[in-house]
Amino acid sequence: MEQVTITRHGGGAAGEYRAAVAGHSAVGRLTWVARGTARVAEHTVVPRAIGGRGVAARLVEALIADAREQGFKVVPACSYVAAAFDRHPGWADLRQG
């Protein structure tokens, strides 16, 4: 499996998670905005050049890990994030809305 590196950008009112795959210039993104004590996951986008490598899943996993560590809830406005919550019932305590 190719190495995927997740970085965090922004903070406060809005931000994004970025996924870089070793050897590729394309970057996957999961964007969010703050709403009270929650982060609304708005969009998850993975360019075709790096698709099929689990990049979107890794982006959501980073969001979930931060939610657990930092104590915020996640509003899955993005259909991919909503589907990920459905696949992982153990995350239900982090879901808002």
Buried (B, 14 or more C-beta within 10 A) or exposed (E): EEEBEBEEEEEEEBBBBBBBBEEBEBBBBBBBBBBEEBBBBBBBBBBEEBEEBBBBBBBBBBBBEBBEEEEBBBBBBBEBBBBBBEEBEEBEEBBBE
